Amino acid sequence: MSAAPDPDGGVWAELPGDLMMWVLIASELLVFGAGLASFLAVRATDPEGFAAAQDLLDRTAGALNTMVLITSGYAAAAAIAARRAGARGKARLRLGAAALFGAVFLAIKAHEYAAKIAEGIDTETHPFFTFYYLLTGFHAAHVVAGIVILGLIALRDDLHTMETGVAFWHMVDLVWVLLFPVIYLLR
């Protein structure tokens, strides 16, 4: 009979941050994955309707948001590198930059939502837009939570805490990198 994995060693020692954050990240990825799978299943029942609805999206805004979040993820990773090198001030500035890019993402997303609502497009317009608002809105809520986390870990200035919070932020990035092509581009 083999022993249970030791959370203070083995594979767990390789993960940055807390194990419970990784449990949260895995569960969030499963939720978003289920949402995307549902989107694709419903899309298969009405590919023409979904394609027509998708054509109403602002792909430029979606692509810009992708670049913004990737840049934000880079800033967060650079914060970890700076903190490991003992440059606490640089680490905090880079976390601030990551949070600022998160706020830019939210501003672009709010502009997209406002444009769609002004056109009379809401969750009742077509099932595509039900999923669009649900998935991107849920993601935006995670961006807000991530910005709060980035602010809190900048105040704490502890490498372990920083790694934990940045792992969450990278999950937010990853989810958008999956949402963008499926919602905005996939035909």
C-alpha positions as CSV (number, residue, x, y, z in Angstrom):
1,M,0.0,0.0,0.0
2,S,1.5,3.4,-1.0
3,A,1.5,6.4,1.3
4,A,-0.6,9.4,0.6
5,P,1.1,12.3,-1.1
6,D,2.9,14.6,1.4
7,P,1.6,18.2,0.9
8,D,5.0,19.5,2.1
9,G,7.0,17.6,-0.5
10,G,6.8,15.7,-3.8
11,V,4.7,17.1,-6.6
12,W,3.0,19.6,-4.2
13,A,6.3,21.3,-3.5
14,E,6.6,22.1,-7.2
15,L,3.3,24.2,-7.3
16,P,3.8,27.9,-6.5
17,G,1.4,29.2,-3.8
18,D,-1.2,27.3,-1.8
19,L,-2.7,23.9,-2.7
20,M,-6.2,25.3,-1.9
21,M,-5.7,28.0,-4.6
22,W,-4.9,25.2,-7.1
23,V,-8.1,23.4,-6.0
24,L,-10.0,26.7,-6.6
25,I,-8.4,27.2,-10.0
26,A,-9.2,23.6,-11.0
27,S,-12.8,24.0,-10.0
28,E,-13.1,27.4,-11.8
29,L,-11.6,25.9,-15.0
30,L,-14.2,23.1,-14.8
31,V,-17.0,25.6,-14.4
32,F,-15.8,27.6,-17.4
33,G,-15.2,24.4,-19.3
34,A,-18.8,23.3,-18.7
35,G,-20.0,26.7,-19.9
36,L,-18.0,26.5,-23.0
37,A,-19.1,22.9,-23.7
38,S,-22.7,24.0,-23.2
39,F,-22.1,26.9,-25.6
40,L,-20.7,24.6,-28.2
41,A,-23.5,22.0,-27.8
42,V,-26.2,24.7,-28.2
43,R,-24.3,26.2,-31.1
44,A,-24.4,22.8,-32.9
45,T,-28.2,23.1,-32.9
46,D,-28.1,26.5,-34.7
47,P,-24.8,27.1,-36.4
48,E,-26.2,29.7,-38.8
49,G,-27.9,31.7,-36.0
50,F,-24.8,31.6,-33.9
51,A,-22.6,32.7,-36.8
52,A,-25.0,35.6,-37.5
53,A,-25.0,36.6,-33.9
54,Q,-21.3,36.3,-33.6
55,D,-20.9,38.7,-36.6
56,L,-22.4,41.4,-34.3
57,L,-19.5,41.2,-31.9
58,D,-16.6,43.6,-32.0
59,R,-13.7,41.2,-32.8
60,T,-11.2,44.1,-32.5
61,A,-12.2,44.8,-29.0
62,G,-12.0,41.1,-28.1
63,A,-8.5,40.8,-29.7
64,L,-7.4,44.0,-27.8
65,N,-8.7,42.5,-24.6
66,T,-6.7,39.4,-25.3
67,M,-3.5,41.4,-25.7
68,V,-4.3,43.4,-22.6
69,L,-4.7,40.3,-20.4
70,I,-1.7,38.6,-21.8
71,T,0.3,41.7,-21.0
72,S,-1.2,41.8,-17.6
73,G,-0.2,38.2,-17.0
74,Y,3.3,39.0,-18.1
75,A,3.4,41.9,-15.6
76,A,2.2,39.6,-12.8
77,A,4.9,37.0,-13.7
78,A,7.5,39.8,-13.8
79,A,6.4,40.8,-10.3
80,I,7.2,37.3,-9.0
81,A,10.6,37.4,-10.7
82,A,11.3,40.8,-9.1
83,R,10.1,39.6,-5.7
84,R,12.3,36.5,-5.9
85,A,15.3,38.8,-6.8
86,G,14.5,40.9,-3.7
87,A,13.2,43.9,-5.6
88,R,10.1,44.5,-3.5
89,G,9.4,47.9,-5.0
90,K,9.6,46.6,-8.6
91,A,7.4,43.7,-7.6
92,R,4.7,46.0,-6.3
93,L,4.9,48.2,-9.3
94,R,4.5,45.3,-11.6
95,L,1.5,44.0,-9.6
96,G,0.0,47.5,-10.0
97,A,0.6,47.4,-13.7
98,A,-1.1,43.9,-13.9
99,A,-4.1,45.3,-12.0
100,L,-4.2,48.4,-14.2
101,F,-4.3,46.2,-17.3
102,G,-7.1,44.3,-15.6
103,A,-9.0,47.6,-15.2
104,V,-8.4,48.4,-18.9
105,F,-9.8,45.0,-19.8
106,L,-13.0,45.8,-17.8
107,A,-13.3,49.2,-19.5
108,I,-13.1,47.6,-22.9
109,K,-15.6,45.0,-21.9
110,A,-18.0,47.6,-20.5
111,H,-17.7,49.5,-23.8
112,E,-18.6,46.3,-25.7
113,Y,-21.6,45.7,-23.4
114,A,-22.8,49.3,-23.7
115,A,-22.6,49.1,-27.5
116,K,-24.6,45.8,-27.6
117,I,-27.2,47.1,-25.2
118,A,-27.6,50.4,-27.2
119,E,-28.2,48.2,-30.3
120,G,-31.0,46.4,-28.3
121,I,-29.0,43.2,-27.9
122,D,-29.4,41.5,-24.6
123,T,-29.6,38.0,-23.2
124,E,-33.0,37.4,-24.8
125,T,-32.0,38.4,-28.3
126,H,-30.5,34.9,-29.2
127,P,-29.1,32.0,-27.3
128,F,-25.6,33.1,-28.5
129,F,-26.0,36.3,-26.5
130,T,-27.3,34.5,-23.4
131,F,-24.0,32.6,-23.4
132,Y,-22.0,35.6,-24.4
133,Y,-23.2,37.7,-21.5
134,L,-23.1,34.8,-19.1
135,L,-19.6,33.6,-19.9
136,T,-17.9,37.0,-20.4
137,G,-19.8,38.5,-17.5
138,F,-18.7,35.6,-15.2
139,H,-15.1,36.1,-16.5
140,A,-15.4,39.9,-15.8
141,A,-16.4,39.1,-12.2
142,H,-13.2,37.0,-11.9
143,V,-11.2,39.9,-13.3
144,V,-12.6,42.2,-10.6
145,A,-11.7,39.5,-8.0
146,G,-8.3,39.2,-9.5
147,I,-7.7,42.9,-9.3
148,V,-8.6,42.9,-5.6
149,I,-6.3,39.9,-5.0
150,L,-3.4,41.7,-6.8
151,G,-3.9,44.7,-4.6
152,L,-4.0,42.6,-1.5
153,I,-0.9,40.7,-2.3
154,A,1.0,43.9,-3.2
155,L,0.3,45.0,0.4
156,R,1.3,41.7,1.9
157,D,4.7,41.6,0.2
158,D,5.2,37.9,0.9
159,L,6.5,35.7,-1.9
160,H,4.3,32.7,-1.1
161,T,1.2,34.9,-0.9
162,M,2.3,36.6,-4.2
163,E,2.7,33.3,-6.0
164,T,-0.7,32.2,-4.8
165,G,-2.5,35.4,-6.0
166,V,-0.6,35.5,-9.3
167,A,-1.6,31.8,-9.9
168,F,-5.3,33.0,-9.7
169,W,-4.5,35.9,-12.1
170,H,-3.0,33.5,-14.6
171,M,-6.2,31.4,-14.4
172,V,-8.2,34.5,-15.3
173,D,-5.8,35.0,-18.3
174,L,-6.1,31.4,-19.4
175,V,-9.9,31.5,-19.3
176,W,-10.0,34.5,-21.5
177,V,-7.5,32.9,-24.0
178,L,-10.1,30.1,-24.2
179,L,-13.2,32.2,-24.3
180,F,-12.0,34.7,-27.0
181,P,-11.5,32.2,-29.9
182,V,-14.6,30.1,-29.0
183,I,-17.0,33.1,-28.7
184,Y,-15.5,35.6,-31.1
185,L,-13.8,33.5,-33.8
186,L,-14.8,29.8,-34.0
187,R,-17.2,29.1,-36.9
